[in-house]
Structure formats: C-alpha cells, structure tokens
C-alpha cells in the first residue's frame, strides 16, 4: 500500500486525499486551519454567500421598474441589511461545509491530523501536534498550503477598521464608507457587494480600468456599472499608507491625496504559505515563494507534488482541486490527462458577473491566436429585457475555417452558470456549426450564446465582428 501524506486541507488537499484513498493509498492529511482551507472558511464560500445576499439587494434597486412596490413605497427603501445576521449565516455555512468535508474524508478512510507540518527530506513529513512531533514516512507527498493576504508595511490590518478579505466577516454593521484598495477580482467583488449592501464605496485602482487581466470590454461594462451605481473610482492610484484614527481611517494615496472613511479593505494580492515548510531539505525549487509544478503537479523533487494557490497557477478552487486529483492519478498509476489551462473557466462574482474560458481578446489582438470572434450585446435578448438586464454581452471565439470554438466571455447575471456550455464546447472541440444546431430555451439568456455561434457560422474567415 502506497503511503501518501498531504499537507493542507483546502480543495487541492482534500480532493487529492479522496482520490488517493479511492486508488488504495494509505492517506494522512495534515491540516492547520480547518478542512476546506481558505476556499471554504475565509474565501470562496463566505465571500460568495455574502455576494448572494448583495445580489438580492441589487435586484431591489430596480424593483420599482418592474412594477413592484410595498404599501405604495419603494421596495428597496423597505428592505434593510442586518450585516451581523448576514455574517453569522456566512460563517455558519462555511463551518457546515467544512464539517461535511470532514465526514466525507472520514468515510473514505483518510486520517486527518490537526497540526502544522514540514518536510523532512522528500520522503517524510514531520507534523507538530499539540506541542509534540510526529513523523510520517511517505512514497508520495502533496503540498497544498495555499496563500494568505499580502500586507503593506504602512497599512497593517487590525481586523476592525483596516481589514483583509479574511476579516470582513466580523463586521456587524454595513460600513458607512468603505475604501477598497485593489481593483483585481477580490477588490472588485467586495466593492460590488458592499455597494449593493448600502455602503459608500471608494475603489482605489492602480490601473486605468478595473479588473486588469480580464477581457477589456467586460471590464469596461463593470466599470460603467460601478459609476452608475455611485462607486467612487480612483484610477491610476496606489495606497501608500492606511492609518486608523479612532473610528475613522485615513488612506494616503500616491501624490499625497487622502481619503477619510469608516473602513478600509486591503485587496492587494496574496503571499504563498511556503515558509518553514522544509522545501530546502527536499530539494524543491521555488519562484518568488511559489512552488512551480508541471502539468501533472510534480515539483522539482521526485515523489513530491503540489497543488492549489501555492503553485502560482490560476488561484481558483476548481484548479486547485484538479491539480490535487491529477497528482494522485499520476503518482498512483491511474490514467491521467495533464492540466490544460485553456479549458479552465473562471468567474468574477460582481454584478453583473463576468465569466471567461479559453482564448481571449487580448491573445487574438496580440497575434497569439488566429481565432475570430463575435460579440452579441444582451440588450437585444428577450429574457434580458424581461429581467431588466441592460448591461452585458456574450462573446464567442472560433478557429478560422474549421469553426472550432476555442473561447468565450459572458457578462450577465449568473454568468458563472452560463459559461459551462462554452466550456464544454471548448473542451470537446465543438464547431460553431454544430453548436448552432443545438436547441436553447426561448426566452433565455443562454439563447444569446447560440446566437453568437450562428453569427460566427459562415464568418469564420473574417475578422472579429460586433452585432
């Protein structure tokens, strides 16, 4: 029986443990912070639960336009947010999800050890449990230790007024004025959520536009929505210091400008958890603290694999889980397909949501892909009109001549659900001709995806077009 030791109980770790146990491994999982890791306890599950509440409030903003009133008054004026109750629900759901994972692992025969761990060479892990050390020999080791929020020297979080995204769930009142520093995915999501919950939001962005690295047209839609909803955007700015003064915070920007607010959320990136992990003893190379891996999750040390955010690959729970599974399939001799990032779909949980997969507009414009594309705005979609959706679009890319679908973007409510059809098309190399023949429900937002395929069919040798 192959001995497998996994360090870290997030998606990369617990999904790997389940696969390893299924394949007959003797599995020990050493976890420090709680099963589910940051994804379940302080990141994905909590933030998306908070965002789900914000989505309801966002819908209230247009209730009167749909003919909804309460006692003759505006619906949104009759609904208030009890953030203490919201956050209690958020944390209860996170704990429940963690408990479910624990039961699944136990039922699968995985031994879970609560403690910290370090490598002792490539074939052993030393765990510190309740002050004493336990040593586990292993033929296979998987490192899935994740990341933590990056902190600026002059903007140290205190958990009360200056916060990281792990600390916002201690708030019992909606911030009067929240400054969000950082306009990447995390910053944009929290800016969108707290704006919907009723906070005055100032978003500090080091770039000209929010969501650097995302589809530019999608980012422009979100930025326009932010402006329409009253978010104060500060482009081309950086926070150099955040200082608390009583129940206020002062955020100092480059150039000397200051913003006074009630709270500040720092969303300026992440740092890999690789300190004191014993990487040197196992001969494992790092890059800026991250652990590089190949497409089957191998590190530079034989028998040692890594998965999740600590690898510096896409910081997505779905990618972490797949890296963990792939590592076990490969190490335990099962059939394995290497990780293909062109098949990874991702989503930004703002309002509207932004979902992407495969080839991007940036790659096409840079000459890195020969794909052609079409963009279909949602303003012509019947279902969108019914739901009072005025912003968003579907974008689809296919290869010239063959018409094979290679990428897409959806900007719409529930884009995270809609992108799956395009993900399947990309993974299975479906052509726009075949896709055009598939039925969609009428009326539906997904109908615009089929419409994009129909528009591309017959135009595969042309340049990108907008309908």
C-alpha positions as CSV (number, residue, x, y, z in Angstrom):
1,X,0.0,0.0,0.0
2,X,1.4,3.4,-1.0
3,X,1.8,5.9,1.8
4,X,0.5,9.3,0.9
5,X,0.9,12.4,3.0
6,X,-0.9,15.6,2.1
7,X,-0.1,18.9,3.7
8,X,-3.1,21.3,3.6
9,X,-6.8,20.6,3.8
10,X,-8.1,23.0,1.1
11,X,-9.6,21.9,-2.2
12,X,-6.2,20.7,-3.6
13,X,-5.6,18.7,-0.4
14,X,-8.9,17.2,0.4
15,X,-9.8,16.3,-3.2
16,X,-6.4,14.7,-3.6
17,X,-7.0,12.7,-0.4
18,X,-10.3,11.3,-1.7
19,X,-8.7,10.2,-5.0
20,X,-5.7,8.7,-3.2
21,X,-7.9,6.7,-0.9
22,X,-10.1,5.6,-3.7
23,X,-7.0,4.3,-5.5
24,X,-5.9,2.3,-2.4
25,X,-3.4,4.6,-0.8
26,X,-2.8,4.9,2.9
27,X,-3.6,8.6,3.3
28,X,-2.7,11.0,6.0
29,X,-3.8,14.6,5.7
30,X,-2.1,17.2,7.9
31,X,-4.3,20.4,8.2
32,X,-3.6,23.5,10.2
33,X,-6.5,25.9,9.7
34,X,-9.6,23.7,9.2
35,X,-10.8,21.4,6.4
36,X,-11.8,23.2,3.3
37,X,-9.0,25.7,3.8
38,X,-9.3,29.3,2.8
39,X,-11.7,28.5,0.0
40,X,-14.3,27.2,2.4
41,X,-13.6,29.0,5.6
42,X,-12.4,32.6,4.6
43,X,-12.6,33.0,0.9
44,X,-14.9,31.4,-1.8
45,X,-17.7,30.1,0.3
46,X,-18.0,33.1,2.7
47,X,-17.5,35.7,0.0
48,X,-19.9,34.2,-2.4
49,X,-22.5,33.8,0.4
50,X,-22.2,37.5,1.2
51,X,-22.4,38.3,-2.5
52,X,-25.6,36.2,-2.8
53,X,-27.2,38.5,-0.3
54,X,-25.8,41.5,-2.1
55,X,-27.4,40.2,-5.3
56,X,-30.8,40.2,-3.7
57,X,-30.3,43.8,-2.6
58,X,-29.0,44.7,-6.1
59,X,-32.3,43.3,-7.6
60,X,-34.2,45.5,-5.2
61,X,-32.6,48.6,-6.8
62,X,-34.7,48.0,-9.9
63,X,-37.8,46.6,-8.3
64,X,-39.9,49.7,-9.0
65,X,-39.0,49.5,-12.7
66,X,-40.5,46.0,-12.6
67,X,-43.7,47.4,-11.1
68,X,-43.0,46.2,-7.5
69,X,-43.9,48.4,-4.5
70,X,-44.7,47.8,-0.8
71,X,-47.6,49.8,0.6
72,X,-47.1,52.3,-2.2
73,X,-43.5,52.9,-1.4
74,X,-40.2,51.8,-3.0
75,X,-39.2,48.2,-2.3
76,X,-35.6,49.0,-1.7
77,X,-36.5,51.5,0.9
78,X,-38.4,48.9,2.9
79,X,-35.5,46.4,3.0
80,X,-32.6,46.9,5.3
81,X,-29.4,44.9,5.8
82,X,-28.5,43.4,9.2
83,X,-24.9,42.6,8.5
84,X,-24.4,40.9,11.8
85,X,-27.1,38.3,10.8
86,X,-25.7,38.1,7.3
87,X,-22.2,37.3,8.5
88,X,-23.4,34.8,11.1
89,X,-25.1,33.0,8.2
90,X,-21.9,33.3,6.2
91,X,-19.8,31.7,8.8
92,X,-22.3,29.0,9.7
93,X,-22.4,27.9,6.1
94,X,-18.6,27.9,6.0
95,X,-18.4,25.7,9.1
96,X,-21.1,23.4,7.9
97,X,-19.3,22.9,4.6
98,X,-16.0,22.2,6.5
99,X,-17.8,19.6,8.6
100,X,-19.2,17.9,5.5
101,X,-15.7,17.6,4.1
102,X,-14.5,16.1,7.4
103,X,-17.3,13.5,7.3
104,X,-16.5,12.6,3.7
105,X,-12.8,12.2,4.4
106,X,-13.5,10.0,7.5
107,X,-15.9,7.9,5.5
108,X,-13.2,7.4,2.9
109,X,-10.6,6.2,5.4
110,X,-8.4,9.3,5.3
111,X,-6.5,10.0,8.5
112,X,-6.8,13.7,9.4
113,X,-4.2,15.2,11.7
114,X,-4.7,18.7,13.1
115,X,-1.3,20.5,13.2
116,X,1.5,22.2,11.3
117,X,3.8,20.3,9.0
118,X,7.2,20.5,7.3
119,X,9.1,18.2,5.0
120,X,12.0,16.1,6.3
121,X,13.5,15.3,3.0
122,X,11.4,14.3,0.0
123,X,10.0,11.1,1.7
124,X,8.9,12.2,5.1
125,X,6.7,14.8,6.8
126,X,7.0,16.0,10.4
127,X,3.8,17.2,12.0
128,X,3.7,19.3,15.1
129,X,0.5,18.2,17.0
130,X,-0.3,19.7,20.4
131,X,3.4,20.6,21.0
132,X,4.8,17.2,20.1
133,X,6.2,16.0,16.8
134,X,5.0,13.0,14.7
135,X,7.0,11.7,11.7
136,X,5.2,10.2,8.7
137,X,7.2,8.3,6.0
138,X,5.7,8.6,2.5
139,X,6.2,7.4,-1.0
140,X,4.1,10.4,-2.2
141,X,3.8,13.9,-0.7
142,X,1.4,16.6,-1.8
143,X,1.9,20.2,-0.7
144,X,-1.3,22.3,-0.8
145,X,-0.7,25.0,1.7
146,X,-2.3,27.9,-0.1
147,X,-1.7,31.6,0.3
148,X,-2.6,34.5,2.7
149,X,-3.4,38.1,2.1
150,X,-0.5,40.4,1.2
151,X,0.0,43.2,3.7
152,X,1.6,46.6,3.0
153,X,4.2,47.8,5.6
154,X,2.2,51.0,6.3
155,X,-1.2,49.5,6.1
156,X,-1.3,46.8,8.7
157,X,-4.8,45.2,9.2
158,X,-6.3,45.4,12.7
159,X,-9.4,43.3,12.0
160,X,-11.7,46.1,13.0
161,X,-11.3,49.1,10.6
162,X,-8.5,48.1,8.4
163,X,-9.3,44.6,7.0
164,X,-8.2,41.8,4.8
165,X,-10.7,39.7,2.9
166,X,-10.4,37.1,5.6
167,X,-11.5,39.6,8.3
168,X,-14.6,41.2,6.9
169,X,-17.0,38.6,8.3
170,X,-16.5,40.1,11.8
171,X,-18.4,43.2,10.9
172,X,-21.8,43.6,12.4
173,X,-22.8,46.8,10.6
174,X,-22.6,47.8,7.0
175,X,-19.6,50.2,6.7
176,X,-20.7,53.8,6.2
177,X,-17.8,54.4,3.8
178,X,-15.6,51.6,2.6
179,X,-12.3,52.2,0.8
180,X,-11.3,49.1,-1.2
181,X,-7.6,49.1,-2.2
182,X,-7.1,47.0,-5.2
183,X,-9.3,46.5,-8.2
184,X,-8.5,42.9,-9.1
185,X,-11.0,40.2,-8.8
186,X,-11.2,40.3,-5.0
187,X,-11.4,44.1,-4.8
188,X,-14.0,44.3,-7.5
189,X,-16.2,41.6,-5.9
190,X,-16.2,43.2,-2.5
191,X,-16.7,46.7,-4.0
192,X,-19.7,45.4,-5.9
193,X,-21.1,43.6,-2.9
194,X,-20.8,46.4,-0.3
195,X,-22.1,49.0,-2.8
196,X,-25.2,46.8,-3.2
197,X,-25.5,46.4,0.6
198,X,-25.6,50.2,1.1
199,X,-22.0,51.3,1.7
200,X,-20.5,54.3,0.1
201,X,-17.6,52.7,-1.7
202,X,-14.3,54.2,-3.0
203,X,-12.3,51.8,-5.2
204,X,-8.6,52.6,-5.5
205,X,-7.1,51.1,-8.7
206,X,-3.5,51.2,-9.8
207,X,-4.7,50.8,-13.4
208,X,-6.8,52.8,-15.8
209,X,-9.6,50.3,-15.5
210,X,-10.8,47.8,-13.0
211,X,-10.1,44.1,-13.4
212,X,-6.7,44.1,-15.1
213,X,-6.1,40.9,-16.9
214,X,-9.8,40.3,-17.7
215,X,-11.5,40.9,-21.0
216,X,-11.2,44.7,-21.6
217,X,-14.8,45.1,-22.9
218,X,-16.1,43.1,-19.9
219,X,-14.1,45.3,-17.5
220,X,-15.4,48.4,-19.2
221,X,-19.0,47.2,-18.7
222,X,-18.4,46.6,-15.0
223,X,-16.6,50.0,-14.6
224,X,-19.5,51.8,-16.2
225,X,-21.9,50.0,-13.9
226,X,-19.8,51.0,-10.9
227,X,-20.0,54.6,-11.9
228,X,-23.8,54.4,-12.5
229,X,-24.2,52.9,-9.0
230,X,-22.2,55.6,-7.3
231,X,-18.9,53.9,-6.7
232,X,-16.1,56.5,-6.4
233,X,-13.3,55.2,-8.7
234,X,-9.7,56.4,-8.2
235,X,-7.8,55.1,-11.2
236,X,-4.0,55.2,-11.5
237,X,-3.7,55.5,-7.8
238,X,-2.0,53.4,-5.1
239,X,-2.4,53.4,-1.4
240,X,0.9,54.0,0.3
241,X,-0.4,54.1,3.9
242,X,-3.5,53.4,5.9
243,X,-3.8,54.9,9.3
244,X,-6.6,54.4,11.9
245,X,-7.7,57.4,13.9
246,X,-10.4,56.4,16.4
247,X,-13.4,55.1,14.4
248,X,-12.1,56.5,11.1
249,X,-9.3,55.5,8.7
250,X,-7.1,57.7,6.6
251,X,-5.9,56.2,3.3
252,X,-3.0,58.1,1.8
253,X,-2.5,57.7,-2.0
254,X,0.5,58.3,-4.1
255,X,0.8,62.0,-4.8
256,X,-0.3,62.8,-1.2
257,X,-4.1,62.7,-1.6
258,X,-6.0,61.2,1.4
259,X,-9.4,59.6,1.7
260,X,-11.2,59.6,5.0
261,X,-13.6,56.7,5.6
262,X,-15.0,54.4,8.2
263,X,-13.3,51.2,7.0
264,X,-10.6,50.1,4.5
265,X,-10.4,46.7,2.8
266,X,-6.9,45.7,1.5
267,X,-7.1,43.5,-1.6
268,X,-3.5,43.9,-2.9
269,X,-2.6,40.3,-3.7
270,X,-1.5,37.2,-1.9
271,X,1.6,35.6,-0.5
272,X,2.3,31.8,-0.7
273,X,2.5,29.8,2.5
274,X,5.9,28.2,2.0
275,X,7.9,29.5,5.0
276,X,9.1,26.8,7.4
277,X,7.8,24.1,5.1
278,X,11.2,22.4,4.7
279,X,11.4,22.8,1.0
280,X,15.2,23.1,1.0
281,X,15.5,19.7,2.8
282,X,13.6,18.1,-0.1
283,X,15.4,20.0,-2.9
284,X,12.2,21.8,-4.0
285,X,12.7,24.8,-6.2
286,X,10.6,28.0,-5.6
287,X,9.9,31.1,-7.7
288,X,9.1,34.2,-5.7
289,X,8.0,31.9,-2.9
290,X,5.6,29.8,-5.1
291,X,6.3,26.2,-5.9
292,X,6.5,25.6,-9.7
293,X,4.9,22.4,-10.9
294,X,4.4,20.8,-14.3
295,X,1.1,19.8,-15.9
296,X,0.8,16.7,-13.7
297,X,1.6,18.7,-10.5
298,X,5.1,17.4,-10.0
299,X,7.6,19.7,-8.2
300,X,11.4,19.5,-8.8
301,X,11.7,16.8,-6.2
302,X,10.8,13.2,-7.1
303,X,7.7,12.0,-5.3
304,X,6.7,15.5,-4.1
305,X,3.7,17.1,-5.8
306,X,2.0,20.5,-5.2
307,X,-1.5,21.8,-5.8
308,X,-3.5,25.0,-5.4
309,X,-2.7,28.6,-4.9
310,X,0.8,27.8,-3.6
311,X,1.8,26.8,-7.1
312,X,1.1,30.2,-8.6
313,X,-1.2,28.7,-11.2
314,X,-4.7,30.1,-11.5
315,X,-5.9,31.0,-8.0
316,X,-9.2,29.1,-8.4
317,X,-10.6,26.4,-6.1
318,X,-11.5,24.3,-9.2
319,X,-7.9,24.4,-10.5
320,X,-6.6,23.5,-7.0
321,X,-8.9,20.5,-6.8
322,X,-8.0,19.3,-10.3
323,X,-4.3,19.7,-9.6
324,X,-4.7,17.6,-6.5
325,X,-6.6,14.9,-8.3
326,X,-4.1,14.9,-11.2
327,X,-1.2,14.5,-8.7
328,X,-2.8,11.4,-7.2
329,X,-3.8,9.9,-10.5
330,X,-0.3,10.3,-11.8
331,X,1.6,9.2,-8.6
332,X,-0.6,6.1,-8.0
333,X,-0.5,4.9,-11.6
334,X,-4.0,5.7,-12.8
335,X,-4.8,7.2,-16.2
336,X,-4.3,10.9,-16.2
337,X,-4.8,13.9,-18.5
338,X,-2.4,16.7,-17.9
339,X,-3.8,20.1,-16.7
340,X,-4.8,22.2,-19.7
341,X,-5.3,25.8,-18.7
342,X,-7.1,26.6,-21.9
343,X,-10.0,24.6,-20.6
344,X,-10.3,26.4,-17.3
345,X,-13.4,28.6,-16.8
346,X,-13.4,31.3,-14.3
347,X,-15.9,33.9,-12.9
348,X,-15.8,37.3,-11.3
349,X,-18.8,37.4,-8.9
350,X,-19.6,41.1,-9.4
351,X,-23.0,42.5,-10.5
352,X,-23.1,41.7,-13.4
353,X,-20.9,38.6,-13.3
354,X,-18.0,38.1,-15.8
355,X,-17.2,34.5,-16.9
356,X,-14.4,33.5,-19.3
357,X,-12.9,30.4,-20.8
358,X,-10.2,29.7,-23.4
359,X,-8.9,32.1,-25.9
360,X,-9.1,35.8,-25.0
361,X,-9.5,39.0,-27.0
362,X,-6.0,40.1,-25.8
363,X,-4.4,37.0,-27.3
364,X,-6.2,37.5,-30.6
365,X,-5.1,41.2,-30.8
366,X,-1.5,40.2,-29.9
367,X,-1.4,37.7,-32.7
368,X,-1.1,34.8,-30.2
369,X,-4.2,33.2,-31.6
370,X,-5.7,33.1,-35.1
371,X,-9.3,32.9,-33.7
372,X,-12.1,35.2,-34.9
373,X,-14.9,36.3,-32.7
374,X,-18.3,37.9,-32.4
375,X,-19.9,39.9,-29.6
376,X,-23.7,39.9,-29.1
377,X,-24.9,42.5,-26.6
378,X,-27.7,41.4,-24.2
379,X,-29.8,44.4,-24.9
380,X,-31.5,42.5,-27.8
381,X,-32.2,39.4,-25.7
382,X,-35.9,39.0,-24.8
383,X,-35.2,37.4,-21.4
384,X,-32.7,40.1,-20.5
385,X,-35.4,42.7,-21.3
386,X,-37.9,40.8,-19.1
387,X,-35.4,40.8,-16.2
388,X,-34.5,44.5,-16.8
389,X,-30.9,43.5,-17.6
390,X,-29.4,46.4,-19.6
391,X,-25.7,45.6,-19.4
392,X,-23.7,42.7,-20.6
393,X,-22.9,40.6,-23.7
394,X,-21.8,37.2,-25.0
395,X,-18.6,36.9,-26.8
396,X,-17.5,33.7,-28.7
397,X,-14.2,32.8,-30.4
398,X,-13.7,30.1,-33.0
399,X,-10.8,29.0,-35.2
400,X,-10.9,30.1,-38.8
401,X,-12.0,27.7,-41.5
402,X,-12.8,24.8,-39.0
403,X,-15.1,26.9,-36.9
404,X,-13.9,25.0,-33.7
405,X,-15.0,27.0,-30.6
406,X,-11.9,28.0,-28.6
407,X,-13.1,30.6,-26.1
408,X,-15.8,32.8,-24.8
409,X,-16.9,35.6,-22.4
410,X,-20.2,36.1,-20.8
411,X,-21.1,39.3,-18.9
412,X,-24.5,38.7,-17.4
413,X,-26.4,37.8,-14.2
414,X,-25.4,34.2,-13.3
415,X,-22.6,34.2,-16.0
416,X,-20.9,31.5,-13.8
417,X,-23.7,29.1,-14.8
418,X,-23.9,30.2,-18.4
419,X,-20.2,29.7,-19.2
420,X,-20.5,26.0,-18.8
421,X,-21.9,25.5,-22.2
422,X,-19.0,27.3,-23.7
423,X,-16.5,25.4,-21.5
424,X,-17.9,22.1,-22.8
425,X,-17.7,23.4,-26.4
426,X,-14.0,24.3,-25.9
427,X,-13.1,21.1,-24.2
428,X,-14.9,18.9,-26.7
429,X,-13.8,21.0,-29.8
430,X,-17.3,21.6,-30.9
431,X,-17.8,23.7,-34.0
432,X,-20.0,26.8,-34.3
433,X,-21.9,24.8,-37.0
434,X,-22.7,22.0,-34.6
435,X,-23.4,24.4,-31.7
436,X,-25.8,26.4,-33.9
437,X,-27.9,23.3,-34.4
438,X,-28.4,22.7,-30.7
439,X,-31.7,23.9,-29.1
440,X,-31.9,26.5,-26.4
441,X,-34.9,27.6,-24.4
442,X,-36.8,30.6,-25.5
443,X,-36.7,33.1,-23.9
444,X,-33.3,32.6,-22.1
445,X,-30.0,34.4,-21.7
446,X,-28.3,31.2,-23.0
447,X,-30.1,31.9,-26.3
448,X,-27.5,34.6,-26.9
449,X,-24.7,32.1,-26.8
450,X,-26.4,30.1,-29.5
451,X,-27.0,33.4,-31.4
452,X,-23.3,34.1,-31.2
453,X,-22.5,30.7,-32.7
454,X,-25.0,31.3,-35.5
455,X,-23.4,34.7,-36.2
456,X,-19.9,33.2,-36.3
457,X,-21.0,30.3,-38.6
458,X,-20.2,31.4,-42.1
459,X,-17.9,34.2,-40.9
460,X,-15.0,32.0,-39.7
461,X,-12.6,33.6,-42.2
462,X,-13.5,37.2,-41.3
463,X,-12.2,39.4,-38.5
464,X,-14.0,39.8,-35.2
465,X,-17.4,41.4,-35.6
466,X,-19.8,43.0,-33.2
467,X,-23.6,42.5,-33.7
